[in-house]
Amino acid sequence: MAKAAEQLTVADLEKILETRRSILQNMLEQRGKIQRELDRIDSAIRQLQGNERISVSGRGKGPRRQNSVSLRQLVQELLAKSKKGYTLAELTEHVFASGYKSDSTNFRNVLYQCLYNLKDAFHDAETGTYRLKSLEKPVEVAPVVVEAPAAKPAAKAPAKAAAKRGRKAKA
């Protein structure tokens, strides 16, 4: 098969194809034998274990992964550390970099659902980032100046007021 591709004849190509088909057929037969042997061993292990639900072959569902911190708590901690926020891709990287384990085939969707249900998080459409509402700067509002009503003059003593009017004060 040292010939260049341009120099190969149709007969040469058919011979190469037949050789590969033969190799493939042999490998499929070999895999079938090994699979039957593995199935026999799995069956024997299941008989010895009884009713326990432990995955013996590495196929199928095993025990659920346990992380030390929930995804919700981890996302809140990560977003609290970043004022500018993270995109979904960046947040995914940071979650896995922190040691979080997941068997999800679509972890970005799991993370999106977590962010969607997180009351304190919001999505900034302009930057495409997720941030915490609690980190946002409050909108500055001009202080409202309310003037206190003018103080009323103190009431005069009844004797002085009566004297001004020319009467006698009542006792």
N, C-alpha and C positions, 0 to 999 in steps of 0.2 A: 504494500500500500504506500510505497514511496513515490508513486506517480503523482504528478500534479493533477488537480481536479479537471483541468481542461483536457488531459490526455486519457482520462478514463472512458472506456466504452460502456455501452448500455449493459453488456454482459458482465463487465467488471462490477458495475454498480449493483446489479442483481445478485451477484455472488456475495458482495459485502453485506447487502441487505439480508440475504438468506443466513449468513453466518451470525449476524446480530440477532435475528429471530430465533435461531437455534440456542444461542447463549441465553437469551431472555427466557425461552421455554425451560431450559435447565434450571435457571435461577428460580423461576416460579414453582417448579416441582420441589426444589430443595426447600423453599420457604414453606410450602404446604406441609412437608414432612416435619419441619421444625415446629410449625404452628400446632400440628396435631400432638406432638410430644409435649409442648408447653400446655396445651389444653388438658392433657392427661395429668400432668403435674399439678396444675391449678385445681383440678377436680379432687385429687388426693389431699391437697392442702385444705380445701374446703371441708372435706369429710373429717379431717382431724380437728379443725377449728370449731365445728358445730355451728351454732347460730350467730356467731360473732360477725359483725359487719366490718371487716377489715379487708381493704383491697390488697390482694396478694400479688397481682400481676402488674400493678402500676397502671392498669387500664381501668377506666370507670371512676366513680366518685370515691374519694377517700375522705378522711376527716377534714373539716373546714379549717382553713388557716386562721390562726389567732394572732392578731397584732397587739402590741402593748397599748397602743393609742387608737381610738376610732378614727376613721377617715374624716369625719366631721371636725373633730378636735384638731387633727393635724392640719387640715385646710385652714381653719381659723387661725392657728398659730403661724402658718406660713404667710397668710395674707396680712396678719398683724405686723409682721416684720417688714413688709414692703408697702411703702406709701404709694408708689406708682402702680402697684398691682402686677398681676401675671396673666399672660394669655393661657388658654387651656393647655396648649402644648408645654409651655414653660412650667405650669403648675404640675402637670403630669410628671415631668422630669424631676422636679423638686420633691414630690411625694415619694417617688421610688428611690431617690438619692438619700432620703431620710431613713430608709430601711423598711418602708411599708411593703408588705407582700400581698400580692393578689394573683389569683388564677384566672381572672377575667380575660376573655378573648378580646373584649372591647372596653378597656379600662377608661378611655377618655369619656365614654358614655356614662360609666358609673360616676366618674368625677363630675361630669356635667349635672347629673341628677343630684349629686350632693350639693353643688353650688346653687342649683335651682331651689332646693328646699332649705337652704341656709338663709335665715331671715336677715342677717346682718350683711350679706354679700350682695353686690349688684354688678351688673355688666356695663362697662363704659363702651358704647358702640363706636365712638370716635377712635379710641385707641385699641379696642378689641380686648381690653383687660378686665379682669375681675378684681374688685377691691372691696374693702369693708366700709360700710356706711359710717361706722364710728370713727374712722380715720379722716373722713372728709372735713375740710375746714368749714366752720359755720359761716354762712353768708353774713357779711358785715352790714348791719343796718345802722343808719344814722341814729344817734340817740335822740329820743323824743324829749323835748324840754317842756315840761308842764309847769307853768307858773302857779305858785301857791296863791290862793285868793288873798286879797289885801286884808290885813288884820283889822277887825272892827275896833273902834275906840272903846276903851274900857267904860263900862257903865258908871255913871256918876253916882256918888252916894245919895240916897234919897233926901237927906237933909239939905245938901248943897243945891240939888236940883229944885227943891221946893222953895228955897230961899231966893233963887233966881226968879222964880215965877211970882214971888211975893206971897207965898202961902206958908203955912206952918207944916212941918213934916209930921206925918202920922206916926204914932208910936206903935 
